[in-house]
């Protein structure tokens, strides 16, 4: 009787866990950014030559930092990002990197949260 009970329980669990609803819950796509995310970068996002490499890299890293904060439900604050406080660039490029990072973070946070919700 015990073996029959285990077999019935195992079969029932298999059927339940392999149902379309369970498969969707397990393998559903991650929450993605809003549809217009990335469209408001202006001159900072299109890689024009008037921006140096440190500014472009900072901008992209800032947007990525804002995305991570949004996905992890953290309060948006550029000063809480290690990449901003301790940039991995030479001392002479830190100002440009931080300037780009700040703009990228602000742009990303506004796009994720909406203009009204994100105020620096």
ChimeraX attribute file (.defattr): number of C-alpha atoms within 10 A of each C-alpha:
attribute: neighborCount
match mode: 1-to-1
recipient: residues
	/A:1	6
	/A:2	7
	/A:3	8
	/A:4	9
	/A:5	10
	/A:6	11
	/A:7	12
	/A:8	12
	/A:9	12
	/A:10	12
	/A:11	12
	/A:12	11
	/A:13	11
	/A:14	11
	/A:15	11
	/A:16	13
	/A:17	13
	/A:18	11
	/A:19	10
	/A:20	10
	/A:21	10
	/A:22	13
	/A:23	12
	/A:24	11
	/A:25	9
	/A:26	10
	/A:27	8
	/A:28	9
	/A:29	8
	/A:30	7
	/A:31	7
	/A:32	10
	/A:33	15
	/A:34	11
	/A:35	9
	/A:36	9
	/A:37	17
	/A:38	15
	/A:39	12
	/A:40	14
	/A:41	18
	/A:42	11
	/A:43	11
	/A:44	19
	/A:45	17
	/A:46	12
	/A:47	15
	/A:48	11
	/A:49	9
	/A:50	9
	/A:51	16
	/A:52	14
	/A:53	15
	/A:54	19
	/A:55	25
	/A:56	23
	/A:57	19
	/A:58	28
	/A:59	28
	/A:60	19
	/A:61	21
	/A:62	29
	/A:63	27
	/A:64	17
	/A:65	26
	/A:66	29
	/A:67	22
	/A:68	14
	/A:69	19
	/A:70	17
	/A:71	14
	/A:72	9
	/A:73	9
	/A:74	11
	/A:75	11
	/A:76	22
	/A:77	17
	/A:78	23
	/A:79	10
	/A:80	13
	/A:81	17
	/A:82	11
	/A:83	18
	/A:84	22
	/A:85	12
	/A:86	10
	/A:87	17
	/A:88	12
	/A:89	15
	/A:90	10
	/A:91	8
	/A:92	8
	/A:93	15
	/A:94	19
	/A:95	16
	/A:96	20
	/A:97	26
	/A:98	24
	/A:99	18
	/A:100	27
	/A:101	30
	/A:102	23
	/A:103	20
	/A:104	28
	/A:105	28
	/A:106	24
	/A:107	26
	/A:108	27
	/A:109	29
	/A:110	20
	/A:111	23
	/A:112	23
	/A:113	17
	/A:114	13
	/A:115	12
	/A:116	7
	/A:117	10
	/A:118	16
	/A:119	12
	/A:120	9
